[in-house]
Amino acid sequence: MDKAEYVAQQLHHMAPDRRLKDVVSAVRLIDHHRTANPSPEHIQAQLTKTLSSRAPFTQLPFIEAAVKNLANRA
């Protein structure tokens, strides 16, 4: 299990109406964007270019938790 899958399992409760596969994809996108700039606001801006701004994955609490968990898992 890679770190994105692990973190997605930890955060799935924040997006219970979404499939785990979708949460994994979102965490991978967050991980990709955090390498360029770890600011949650920057990541949010990048995600809303391709995802709905209403999606749970583009909300700051989800992004902050993902960044924290990804950093701890590195």
mmCIF file of the N, C-alpha and C atoms, coordinates in Angstrom:
data_MODEL
# 
_entry.id   MODEL 
# 
loop_
_atom_site.group_PDB 
_atom_site.id 
_atom_site.type_symbol 
_atom_site.label_atom_id 
_atom_site.label_alt_id 
_atom_site.label_comp_id 
_atom_site.label_asym_id 
_atom_site.label_entity_id 
_atom_site.label_seq_id 
_atom_site.pdbx_PDB_ins_code 
_atom_site.Cartn_x 
_atom_site.Cartn_y 
_atom_site.Cartn_z 
_atom_site.occupancy 
_atom_site.B_iso_or_equiv 
_atom_site.pdbx_formal_charge 
_atom_site.auth_seq_id 
_atom_site.auth_comp_id 
_atom_site.auth_asym_id 
_atom_site.auth_atom_id 
_atom_site.pdbx_PDB_model_num 
ATOM 1   N N  . MET A 1 1  ? 0.842   -1.171 0.000   1.00 0.00 ? 1  MET A N  1 
ATOM 2   C CA . MET A 1 1  ? 0.000   0.000  0.000   1.00 0.00 ? 1  MET A CA 1 
ATOM 3   C C  . MET A 1 1  ? 0.894   1.243  0.000   1.00 0.00 ? 1  MET A C  1 
ATOM 4   N N  . ASP A 1 2  ? 0.659   2.114  -0.962  1.00 0.00 ? 2  ASP A N  1 
ATOM 5   C CA . ASP A 1 2  ? 1.474   3.330  -1.018  1.00 0.00 ? 2  ASP A CA 1 
ATOM 6   C C  . ASP A 1 2  ? 0.916   4.378  -0.054  1.00 0.00 ? 2  ASP A C  1 
ATOM 7   N N  . LYS A 1 3  ? 1.654   5.471  0.102   1.00 0.00 ? 3  LYS A N  1 
ATOM 8   C CA . LYS A 1 3  ? 1.253   6.458  1.103   1.00 0.00 ? 3  LYS A CA 1 
ATOM 9   C C  . LYS A 1 3  ? -0.072  7.132  0.757   1.00 0.00 ? 3  LYS A C  1 
ATOM 10  N N  . ALA A 1 4  ? -0.367  7.327  -0.520  1.00 0.00 ? 4  ALA A N  1 
ATOM 11  C CA . ALA A 1 4  ? -1.643  7.948  -0.904  1.00 0.00 ? 4  ALA A CA 1 
ATOM 12  C C  . ALA A 1 4  ? -2.814  7.057  -0.500  1.00 0.00 ? 4  ALA A C  1 
ATOM 13  N N  . GLU A 1 5  ? -2.678  5.761  -0.699  1.00 0.00 ? 5  GLU A N  1 
ATOM 14  C CA . GLU A 1 5  ? -3.739  4.835  -0.305  1.00 0.00 ? 5  GLU A CA 1 
ATOM 15  C C  . GLU A 1 5  ? -3.918  4.829  1.209   1.00 0.00 ? 5  GLU A C  1 
ATOM 16  N N  . TYR A 1 6  ? -2.800  4.831  1.931   1.00 0.00 ? 6  TYR A N  1 
ATOM 17  C CA . TYR A 1 6  ? -2.858  4.839  3.393   1.00 0.00 ? 6  TYR A CA 1 
ATOM 18  C C  . TYR A 1 6  ? -3.547  6.103  3.903   1.00 0.00 ? 6  TYR A C  1 
ATOM 19  N N  . VAL A 1 7  ? -3.121  7.263  3.387   1.00 0.00 ? 7  VAL A N  1 
ATOM 20  C CA . VAL A 1 7  ? -3.697  8.536  3.818   1.00 0.00 ? 7  VAL A CA 1 
ATOM 21  C C  . VAL A 1 7  ? -5.168  8.606  3.425   1.00 0.00 ? 7  VAL A C  1 
ATOM 22  N N  . ALA A 1 8  ? -5.519  8.116  2.260   1.00 0.00 ? 8  ALA A N  1 
ATOM 23  C CA . ALA A 1 8  ? -6.919  8.119  1.825   1.00 0.00 ? 8  ALA A CA 1 
ATOM 24  C C  . ALA A 1 8  ? -7.787  7.312  2.786   1.00 0.00 ? 8  ALA A C  1 
ATOM 25  N N  . GLN A 1 9  ? -7.290  6.188  3.242   1.00 0.00 ? 9  GLN A N  1 
ATOM 26  C CA . GLN A 1 9  ? -8.046  5.387  4.202   1.00 0.00 ? 9  GLN A CA 1 
ATOM 27  C C  . GLN A 1 9  ? -8.245  6.164  5.505   1.00 0.00 ? 9  GLN A C  1 
ATOM 28  N N  . GLN A 1 10 ? -7.236  6.935  5.905   1.00 0.00 ? 10 GLN A N  1 
ATOM 29  C CA . GLN A 1 10 ? -7.334  7.729  7.131   1.00 0.00 ? 10 GLN A CA 1 
ATOM 30  C C  . GLN A 1 10 ? -8.337  8.877  6.987   1.00 0.00 ? 10 GLN A C  1 
ATOM 31  N N  . LEU A 1 11 ? -8.500  9.389  5.769   1.00 0.00 ? 11 LEU A N  1 
ATOM 32  C CA . LEU A 1 11 ? -9.341  10.565 5.533   1.00 0.00 ? 11 LEU A CA 1 
ATOM 33  C C  . LEU A 1 11 ? -10.703 10.249 4.915   1.00 0.00 ? 11 LEU A C  1 
ATOM 34  N N  . HIS A 1 12 ? -10.957 9.006  4.609   1.00 0.00 ? 12 HIS A N  1 
ATOM 35  C CA . HIS A 1 12 ? -12.205 8.649  3.931   1.00 0.00 ? 12 HIS A CA 1 
ATOM 36  C C  . HIS A 1 12 ? -13.434 9.103  4.724   1.00 0.00 ? 12 HIS A C  1 
ATOM 37  N N  . HIS A 1 13 ? -13.323 9.175  6.029   1.00 0.00 ? 13 HIS A N  1 
ATOM 38  C CA . HIS A 1 13 ? -14.460 9.613  6.852   1.00 0.00 ? 13 HIS A CA 1 
ATOM 39  C C  . HIS A 1 13 ? -14.831 11.074 6.573   1.00 0.00 ? 13 HIS A C  1 
ATOM 40  N N  . MET A 1 14 ? -13.907 11.855 5.983   1.00 0.00 ? 14 MET A N  1 
ATOM 41  C CA . MET A 1 14 ? -14.179 13.260 5.677   1.00 0.00 ? 14 MET A CA 1 
ATOM 42  C C  . MET A 1 14 ? -14.944 13.406 4.355   1.00 0.00 ? 14 MET A C  1 
ATOM 43  N N  . ALA A 1 15 ? -15.023 12.337 3.607   1.00 0.00 ? 15 ALA A N  1 
ATOM 44  C CA . ALA A 1 15 ? -15.760 12.317 2.334   1.00 0.00 ? 15 ALA A CA 1 
ATOM 45  C C  . ALA A 1 15 ? -16.506 10.985 2.229   1.00 0.00 ? 15 ALA A C  1 
ATOM 46  N N  . PRO A 1 16 ? -17.405 10.706 3.172   1.00 0.00 ? 16 PRO A N  1 
ATOM 47  C CA . PRO A 1 16 ? -18.052 9.386  3.217   1.00 0.00 ? 16 PRO A CA 1 
ATOM 48  C C  . PRO A 1 16 ? -18.933 9.065  2.021   1.00 0.00 ? 16 PRO A C  1 
ATOM 49  N N  . ASP A 1 17 ? -19.370 10.086 1.305   1.00 0.00 ? 17 ASP A N  1 
ATOM 50  C CA . ASP A 1 17 ? -20.229 9.839  0.149   1.00 0.00 ? 17 ASP A CA 1 
ATOM 51  C C  . ASP A 1 17 ? -19.432 9.560  -1.118  1.00 0.00 ? 17 ASP A C  1 
ATOM 52  N N  . ARG A 1 18 ? -18.118 9.548  -1.008  1.00 0.00 ? 18 ARG A N  1 
ATOM 53  C CA . ARG A 1 18 ? -17.241 9.296  -2.160  1.00 0.00 ? 18 ARG A CA 1 
ATOM 54  C C  . ARG A 1 18 ? -16.596 7.923  -2.031  1.00 0.00 ? 18 ARG A C  1 
ATOM 55  N N  . ARG A 1 19 ? -16.327 7.314  -3.180  1.00 0.00 ? 19 ARG A N  1 
ATOM 56  C CA . ARG A 1 19 ? -15.660 6.010  -3.178  1.00 0.00 ? 19 ARG A CA 1 
ATOM 57  C C  . ARG A 1 19 ? -14.213 6.173  -2.703  1.00 0.00 ? 19 ARG A C  1 
ATOM 58  N N  . LEU A 1 20 ? -13.676 5.153  -2.084  1.00 0.00 ? 20 LEU A N  1 
ATOM 59  C CA . LEU A 1 20 ? -12.295 5.190  -1.613  1.00 0.00 ? 20 LEU A CA 1 
ATOM 60  C C  . LEU A 1 20 ? -11.352 5.456  -2.781  1.00 0.00 ? 20 LEU A C  1 
ATOM 61  N N  . LYS A 1 21 ? -11.661 4.891  -3.942  1.00 0.00 ? 21 LYS A N  1 
ATOM 62  C CA . LYS A 1 21 ? -10.845 5.102  -5.142  1.00 0.00 ? 21 LYS A CA 1 
ATOM 63  C C  . LYS A 1 21 ? -10.749 6.601  -5.474  1.00 0.00 ? 21 LYS A C  1 
ATOM 64  N N  . ASP A 1 22 ? -11.846 7.331  -5.322  1.00 0.00 ? 22 ASP A N  1 
ATOM 65  C CA . ASP A 1 22 ? -11.855 8.765  -5.591  1.00 0.00 ? 22 ASP A CA 1 
ATOM 66  C C  . ASP A 1 22 ? -11.035 9.533  -4.553  1.00 0.00 ? 22 ASP A C  1 
ATOM 67  N N  . VAL A 1 23 ? -11.108 9.088  -3.311  1.00 0.00 ? 23 VAL A N  1 
ATOM 68  C CA . VAL A 1 23 ? -10.331 9.733  -2.251  1.00 0.00 ? 23 VAL A CA 1 
ATOM 69  C C  . VAL A 1 23 ? -8.840  9.507  -2.505  1.00 0.00 ? 23 VAL A C  1 
ATOM 70  N N  . VAL A 1 24 ? -8.467  8.315  -2.928  1.00 0.00 ? 24 VAL A N  1 
ATOM 71  C CA . VAL A 1 24 ? -7.070  8.018  -3.253  1.00 0.00 ? 24 VAL A CA 1 
ATOM 72  C C  . VAL A 1 24 ? -6.589  8.940  -4.374  1.00 0.00 ? 24 VAL A C  1 
ATOM 73  N N  . SER A 1 25 ? -7.394  9.094  -5.403  1.00 0.00 ? 25 SER A N  1 
ATOM 74  C CA . SER A 1 25 ? -7.023  9.980  -6.515  1.00 0.00 ? 25 SER A CA 1 
ATOM 75  C C  . SER A 1 25 ? -6.836  11.412 -6.035  1.00 0.00 ? 25 SER A C  1 
ATOM 76  N N  . ALA A 1 26 ? -7.725  11.880 -5.176  1.00 0.00 ? 26 ALA A N  1 
ATOM 77  C CA . ALA A 1 26 ? -7.617  13.240 -4.646  1.00 0.00 ? 26 ALA A CA 1 
ATOM 78  C C  . ALA A 1 26 ? -6.353  13.410 -3.812  1.00 0.00 ? 26 ALA A C  1 
ATOM 79  N N  . VAL A 1 27 ? -6.038  12.420 -2.993  1.00 0.00 ? 27 VAL A N  1 
ATOM 80  C CA . VAL A 1 27 ? -4.831  12.496 -2.162  1.00 0.00 ? 27 VAL A CA 1 
ATOM 81  C C  . VAL A 1 27 ? -3.590  12.500 -3.054  1.00 0.00 ? 27 VAL A C  1 
ATOM 82  N N  . ARG A 1 28 ? -3.608  11.736 -4.118  1.00 0.00 ? 28 ARG A N  1 
ATOM 83  C CA . ARG A 1 28 ? -2.471  11.753 -5.058  1.00 0.00 ? 28 ARG A CA 1 
ATOM 84  C C  . ARG A 1 28 ? -2.312  13.132 -5.695  1.00 0.00 ? 28 ARG A C  1 
ATOM 85  N N  . LEU A 1 29 ? -3.417  13.773 -6.057  1.00 0.00 ? 29 LEU A N  1 
ATOM 86  C CA . LEU A 1 29 ? -3.351  15.130 -6.605  1.00 0.00 ? 29 LEU A CA 1 
ATOM 87  C C  . LEU A 1 29 ? -2.794  16.108 -5.573  1.00 0.00 ? 29 LEU A C  1 
ATOM 88  N N  . ILE A 1 30 ? -3.262  15.988 -4.353  1.00 0.00 ? 30 ILE A N  1 
ATOM 89  C CA . ILE A 1 30 ? -2.766  16.855 -3.281  1.00 0.00 ? 30 ILE A CA 1 
ATOM 90  C C  . ILE A 1 30 ? -1.277  16.638 -3.078  1.00 0.00 ? 30 ILE A C  1 
ATOM 91  N N  . ASP A 1 31 ? -0.854  15.393 -3.063  1.00 0.00 ? 31 ASP A N  1 
ATOM 92  C CA . ASP A 1 31 ? 0.569   15.084 -2.899  1.00 0.00 ? 31 ASP A CA 1 
ATOM 93  C C  . ASP A 1 31 ? 1.385   15.686 -4.034  1.00 0.00 ? 31 ASP A C  1 
ATOM 94  N N  . HIS A 1 32 ? 0.871   15.593 -5.245  1.00 0.00 ? 32 HIS A N  1 
ATOM 95  C CA . HIS A 1 32 ? 1.561   16.162 -6.409  1.00 0.00 ? 32 HIS A CA 1 
ATOM 96  C C  . HIS A 1 32 ? 1.713   17.683 -6.263  1.00 0.00 ? 32 HIS A C  1 
ATOM 97  N N  . HIS A 1 33 ? 0.656   18.355 -5.890  1.00 0.00 ? 33 HIS A N  1 
ATOM 98  C CA . HIS A 1 33 ? 0.679   19.811 -5.791  1.00 0.00 ? 33 HIS A CA 1 
ATOM 99  C C  . HIS A 1 33 ? 1.471   20.297 -4.578  1.00 0.00 ? 33 HIS A C  1 
ATOM 100 N N  . ARG A 1 34 ? 1.521   19.507 -3.510  1.00 0.00 ? 34 ARG A N  1 
ATOM 101 C CA . ARG A 1 34 ? 2.247   19.964 -2.321  1.00 0.00 ? 34 ARG A CA 1 
ATOM 102 C C  . ARG A 1 34 ? 3.754   19.950 -2.531  1.00 0.00 ? 34 ARG A C  1 
ATOM 103 N N  . THR A 1 35 ? 4.239   19.209 -3.514  1.00 0.00 ? 35 THR A N  1 
ATOM 104 C CA . THR A 1 35 ? 5.678   19.206 -3.773  1.00 0.00 ? 35 THR A CA 1 
ATOM 105 C C  . THR A 1 35 ? 6.123   20.541 -4.362  1.00 0.00 ? 35 THR A C  1 
ATOM 106 N N  . ALA A 1 36 ? 5.230   21.202 -5.105  1.00 0.00 ? 36 ALA A N  1 
ATOM 107 C CA . ALA A 1 36 ? 5.551   22.515 -5.678  1.00 0.00 ? 36 ALA A CA 1 
ATOM 108 C C  . ALA A 1 36 ? 5.372   23.617 -4.647  1.00 0.00 ? 36 ALA A C  1 
ATOM 109 N N  . ASN A 1 37 ? 4.313   23.513 -3.844  1.00 0.00 ? 37 ASN A N  1 
ATOM 110 C CA . ASN A 1 37 ? 4.017   24.523 -2.828  1.00 0.00 ? 37 ASN A CA 1 
ATOM 111 C C  . ASN A 1 37 ? 3.098   23.869 -1.802  1.00 0.00 ? 37 ASN A C  1 
ATOM 112 N N  . PRO A 1 38 ? 3.577   23.678 -0.569  1.00 0.00 ? 38 PRO A N  1 
ATOM 113 C CA . PRO A 1 38 ? 2.777   22.959 0.431   1.00 0.00 ? 38 PRO A CA 1 
ATOM 114 C C  . PRO A 1 38 ? 1.644   23.775 1.060   1.00 0.00 ? 38 PRO A C  1 
ATOM 115 N N  . SER A 1 39 ? 1.470   25.013 0.654   1.00 0.00 ? 39 SER A N  1 
ATOM 116 C CA . SER A 1 39 ? 0.407   25.850 1.209   1.00 0.00 ? 39 SER A CA 1 
ATOM 117 C C  . SER A 1 39 ? -0.964  25.265 0.857   1.00 0.00 ? 39 SER A C  1 
ATOM 118 N N  . PRO A 1 40 ? -1.820  25.031 1.861   1.00 0.00 ? 40 PRO A N  1 
ATOM 119 C CA . PRO A 1 40 ? -3.155  24.506 1.574   1.00 0.00 ? 40 PRO A CA 1 
ATOM 120 C C  . PRO A 1 40 ? -3.960  25.400 0.626   1.00 0.00 ? 40 PRO A C  1 
ATOM 121 N N  . GLU A 1 41 ? -3.772  26.695 0.716   1.00 0.00 ? 41 GLU A N  1 
ATOM 122 C CA . GLU A 1 41 ? -4.489  27.616 -0.171  1.00 0.00 ? 41 GLU A CA 1 
ATOM 123 C C  . GLU A 1 41 ? -4.038  27.445 -1.620  1.00 0.00 ? 41 GLU A C  1 
ATOM 124 N N  . HIS A 1 42 ? -2.733  27.251 -1.818  1.00 0.00 ? 42 HIS A N  1 
ATOM 125 C CA . HIS A 1 42 ? -2.208  27.009 -3.168  1.00 0.00 ? 42 HIS A CA 1 
ATOM 126 C C  . HIS A 1 42 ? -2.763  25.697 -3.721  1.00 0.00 ? 42 HIS A C  1 
ATOM 127 N N  . ILE A 1 43 ? -2.736  24.666 -2.902  1.00 0.00 ? 43 ILE A N  1 
ATOM 128 C CA . ILE A 1 43 ? -3.241  23.357 -3.328  1.00 0.00 ? 43 ILE A CA 1 
ATOM 129 C C  . ILE A 1 43 ? -4.724  23.462 -3.668  1.00 0.00 ? 43 ILE A C  1 
ATOM 130 N N  . GLN A 1 44 ? -5.479  24.173 -2.850  1.00 0.00 ? 44 GLN A N  1 
ATOM 131 C CA . GLN A 1 44 ? -6.900  24.361 -3.108  1.00 0.00 ? 44 GLN A CA 1 
ATOM 132 C C  . GLN A 1 44 ? -7.127  25.052 -4.451  1.00 0.00 ? 44 GLN A C  1 
ATOM 133 N N  . ALA A 1 45 ? -6.340  26.087 -4.726  1.00 0.00 ? 45 ALA A N  1 
ATOM 134 C CA . ALA A 1 45 ? -6.471  26.802 -5.997  1.00 0.00 ? 45 ALA A CA 1 
ATOM 135 C C  . ALA A 1 45 ? -6.185  25.877 -7.176  1.00 0.00 ? 45 ALA A C  1 
ATOM 136 N N  . GLN A 1 46 ? -5.195  25.016 -7.039  1.00 0.00 ? 46 GLN A N  1 
ATOM 137 C CA . GLN A 1 46 ? -4.854  24.091 -8.115  1.00 0.00 ? 46 GLN A CA 1 
ATOM 138 C C  . GLN A 1 46 ? -5.950  23.041 -8.309  1.00 0.00 ? 46 GLN A C  1 
ATOM 139 N N  . LEU A 1 47 ? -6.479  22.539 -7.219  1.00 0.00 ? 47 LEU A N  1 
ATOM 140 C CA . LEU A 1 47 ? -7.509  21.499 -7.300  1.00 0.00 ? 47 LEU A CA 1 
ATOM 141 C C  . LEU A 1 47 ? -8.798  22.021 -7.899  1.00 0.00 ? 47 LEU A C  1 
ATOM 142 N N  . THR A 1 48 ? -9.150  23.260 -7.590  1.00 0.00 ? 48 THR A N  1 
ATOM 143 C CA . THR A 1 48 ? -10.410 23.786 -8.110  1.00 0.00 ? 48 THR A CA 1 
ATOM 144 C C  . THR A 1 48 ? -10.348 24.094 -9.596  1.00 0.00 ? 48 THR A C  1 
ATOM 145 N N  . LYS A 1 49 ? -9.164  23.983 -10.189 1.00 0.00 ? 49 LYS A N  1 
ATOM 146 C CA . LYS A 1 49 ? -9.064  24.114 -11.641 1.00 0.00 ? 49 LYS A CA 1 
ATOM 147 C C  . LYS A 1 49 ? -9.663  22.896 -12.344 1.00 0.00 ? 49 LYS A C  1 
ATOM 148 N N  . THR A 1 50 ? -9.612  21.737 -11.678 1.00 0.00 ? 50 THR A N  1 
ATOM 149 C CA . THR A 1 50 ? -10.114 20.509 -12.296 1.00 0.00 ? 50 THR A CA 1 
ATOM 150 C C  . THR A 1 50 ? -11.255 19.860 -11.525 1.00 0.00 ? 50 THR A C  1 
ATOM 151 N N  . LEU A 1 51 ? -11.412 20.195 -10.256 1.00 0.00 ? 51 LEU A N  1 
ATOM 152 C CA . LEU A 1 51 ? -12.475 19.613 -9.440  1.00 0.00 ? 51 LEU A CA 1 
ATOM 153 C C  . LEU A 1 51 ? -13.459 20.695 -9.025  1.00 0.00 ? 51 LEU A C  1 
ATOM 154 N N  . SER A 1 52 ? -14.641 20.306 -8.710  1.00 0.00 ? 52 SER A N  1 
ATOM 155 C CA . SER A 1 52 ? -15.651 21.257 -8.242  1.00 0.00 ? 52 SER A CA 1 
ATOM 156 C C  . SER A 1 52 ? -15.206 21.896 -6.927  1.00 0.00 ? 52 SER A C  1 
ATOM 157 N N  . SER A 1 53 ? -15.456 23.170 -6.797  1.00 0.00 ? 53 SER A N  1 
ATOM 158 C CA . SER A 1 53 ? -15.097 23.862 -5.553  1.00 0.00 ? 53 SER A CA 1 
ATOM 159 C C  . SER A 1 53 ? -15.969 23.387 -4.390  1.00 0.00 ? 53 SER A C  1 
ATOM 160 N N  . ARG A 1 54 ? -17.034 22.658 -4.698  1.00 0.00 ? 54 ARG A N  1 
ATOM 161 C CA . ARG A 1 54 ? -17.921 22.125 -3.667  1.00 0.00 ? 54 ARG A CA 1 
ATOM 162 C C  . ARG A 1 54 ? -17.546 20.706 -3.253  1.00 0.00 ? 54 ARG A C  1 
ATOM 163 N N  . ALA A 1 55 ? -16.608 20.105 -3.951  1.00 0.00 ? 55 ALA A N  1 
ATOM 164 C CA . ALA A 1 55 ? -16.184 18.738 -3.628  1.00 0.00 ? 55 ALA A CA 1 
ATOM 165 C C  . ALA A 1 55 ? -15.489 18.721 -2.269  1.00 0.00 ? 55 ALA A C  1 
ATOM 166 N N  . PRO A 1 56 ? -15.646 17.645 -1.519  1.00 0.00 ? 56 PRO A N  1 
ATOM 167 C CA . PRO A 1 56 ? -15.004 17.578 -0.203  1.00 0.00 ? 56 PRO A CA 1 
ATOM 168 C C  . PRO A 1 56 ? -13.480 17.629 -0.301  1.00 0.00 ? 56 PRO A C  1 
ATOM 169 N N  . PHE A 1 57 ? -12.939 17.210 -1.431  1.00 0.00 ? 57 PHE A N  1 
ATOM 170 C CA . PHE A 1 57 ? -11.487 17.174 -1.608  1.00 0.00 ? 57 PHE A CA 1 
ATOM 171 C C  . PHE A 1 57 ? -10.887 18.559 -1.772  1.00 0.00 ? 57 PHE A C  1 
ATOM 172 N N  . THR A 1 58 ? -11.692 19.543 -2.114  1.00 0.00 ? 58 THR A N  1 
ATOM 173 C CA . THR A 1 58 ? -11.172 20.892 -2.336  1.00 0.00 ? 58 THR A CA 1 
ATOM 174 C C  . THR A 1 58 ? -11.389 21.795 -1.123  1.00 0.00 ? 58 THR A C  1 
ATOM 175 N N  . GLN A 1 59 ? -11.904 21.229 -0.050  1.00 0.00 ? 59 GLN A N  1 
ATOM 176 C CA . GLN A 1 59 ? -12.130 22.004 1.165   1.00 0.00 ? 59 GLN A CA 1 
ATOM 177 C C  . GLN A 1 59 ? -10.848 22.029 2.004   1.00 0.00 ? 59 GLN A C  1 
ATOM 178 N N  . LEU A 1 60 ? -10.562 23.187 2.588   1.00 0.00 ? 60 LEU A N  1 
ATOM 179 C CA . LEU A 1 60 ? -9.307  23.344 3.337   1.00 0.00 ? 60 LEU A CA 1 
ATOM 180 C C  . LEU A 1 60 ? -9.114  22.319 4.459   1.00 0.00 ? 60 LEU A C  1 
ATOM 181 N N  . PRO A 1 61 ? -10.126 21.957 5.246   1.00 0.00 ? 61 PRO A N  1 
ATOM 182 C CA . PRO A 1 61 ? -9.888  20.948 6.285   1.00 0.00 ? 61 PRO A CA 1 
ATOM 183 C C  . PRO A 1 61 ? -9.385  19.615 5.712   1.00 0.00 ? 61 PRO A C  1 
ATOM 184 N N  . PHE A 1 62 ? -9.950  19.199 4.576   1.00 0.00 ? 62 PHE A N  1 
ATOM 185 C CA . PHE A 1 62 ? -9.506  17.951 3.942   1.00 0.00 ? 62 PHE A CA 1 
ATOM 186 C C  . PHE A 1 62 ? -8.074  18.093 3.449   1.00 0.00 ? 62 PHE A C  1 
ATOM 187 N N  . ILE A 1 63 ? -7.778  19.200 2.787   1.00 0.00 ? 63 ILE A N  1 
ATOM 188 C CA . ILE A 1 63 ? -6.430  19.424 2.240   1.00 0.00 ? 63 ILE A CA 1 
ATOM 189 C C  . ILE A 1 63 ? -5.403  19.494 3.366   1.00 0.00 ? 63 ILE A C  1 
ATOM 190 N N  . GLU A 1 64 ? -5.719  20.234 4.420   1.00 0.00 ? 64 GLU A N  1 
ATOM 191 C CA . GLU A 1 64 ? -4.792  20.354 5.556   1.00 0.00 ? 64 GLU A CA 1 
ATOM 192 C C  . GLU A 1 64 ? -4.527  18.998 6.194   1.00 0.00 ? 64 GLU A C  1 
ATOM 193 N N  . ALA A 1 65 ? -5.555  18.209 6.363   1.00 0.00 ? 65 ALA A N  1 
ATOM 194 C CA . ALA A 1 65 ? -5.382  16.871 6.950   1.00 0.00 ? 65 ALA A CA 1 
ATOM 195 C C  . ALA A 1 65 ? -4.553  15.984 6.020   1.00 0.00 ? 65 ALA A C  1 
ATOM 196 N N  . ALA A 1 66 ? -4.802  16.069 4.731   1.00 0.00 ? 66 ALA A N  1 
ATOM 197 C CA . ALA A 1 66 ? -4.030  15.266 3.779   1.00 0.00 ? 66 ALA A CA 1 
ATOM 198 C C  . ALA A 1 66 ? -2.566  15.663 3.775   1.00 0.00 ? 66 ALA A C  1 
ATOM 199 N N  . VAL A 1 67 ? -2.289  16.951 3.759   1.00 0.00 ? 67 VAL A N  1 
ATOM 200 C CA . VAL A 1 67 ? -0.891  17.424 3.770   1.00 0.00 ? 67 VAL A CA 1 
ATOM 201 C C  . VAL A 1 67 ? -0.195  16.961 5.046   1.00 0.00 ? 67 VAL A C  1 
ATOM 202 N N  . LYS A 1 68 ? -0.860  17.087 6.164   1.00 0.00 ? 68 LYS A N  1 
ATOM 203 C CA . LYS A 1 68 ? -0.282  16.654 7.454   1.00 0.00 ? 68 LYS A CA 1 
ATOM 204 C C  . LYS A 1 68 ? 0.021   15.159 7.446   1.00 0.00 ? 68 LYS A C  1 
ATOM 205 N N  . ASN A 1 69 ? -0.950  14.369 7.003   1.00 0.00 ? 69 ASN A N  1 
ATOM 206 C CA . ASN A 1 69 ? -0.763  12.917 6.979   1.00 0.00 ? 69 ASN A CA 1 
ATOM 207 C C  . ASN A 1 69 ? 0.285   12.489 5.956   1.00 0.00 ? 69 ASN A C  1 
ATOM 208 N N  . LEU A 1 70 ? 0.327   13.157 4.818   1.00 0.00 ? 70 LEU A N  1 
ATOM 209 C CA . LEU A 1 70 ? 1.348   12.829 3.814   1.00 0.00 ? 70 LEU A CA 1 
ATOM 210 C C  . LEU A 1 70 ? 2.746   13.155 4.337   1.00 0.00 ? 70 LEU A C  1 
ATOM 211 N N  . ALA A 1 71 ? 2.875   14.273 5.026   1.00 0.00 ? 71 ALA A N  1 
ATOM 212 C CA . ALA A 1 71 ? 4.178   14.662 5.577   1.00 0.00 ? 71 ALA A CA 1 
ATOM 213 C C  . ALA A 1 71 ? 4.625   13.679 6.655   1.00 0.00 ? 71 ALA A C  1 
ATOM 214 N N  . ASN A 1 72 ? 3.677   13.225 7.462   1.00 0.00 ? 72 ASN A N  1 
ATOM 215 C CA . ASN A 1 72 ? 4.005   12.267 8.522   1.00 0.00 ? 72 ASN A CA 1 
ATOM 216 C C  . ASN A 1 72 ? 4.354   10.896 7.952   1.00 0.00 ? 72 ASN A C  1 
ATOM 217 N N  . ARG A 1 73 ? 3.815   10.589 6.816   1.00 0.00 ? 73 ARG A N  1 
ATOM 218 C CA . ARG A 1 73 ? 4.011   9.263  6.204   1.00 0.00 ? 73 ARG A CA 1 
ATOM 219 C C  . ARG A 1 73 ? 5.272   9.206  5.339   1.00 0.00 ? 73 ARG A C  1 
ATOM 220 N N  . ALA A 1 74 ? 5.839   10.363 5.015   1.00 0.00 ? 74 ALA A N  1 
ATOM 221 C CA . ALA A 1 74 ? 6.994   10.426 4.102   1.00 0.00 ? 74 ALA A CA 1 
ATOM 222 C C  . ALA A 1 74 ? 8.191   9.681  4.616   1.00 0.00 ? 74 ALA A C  1 
# 
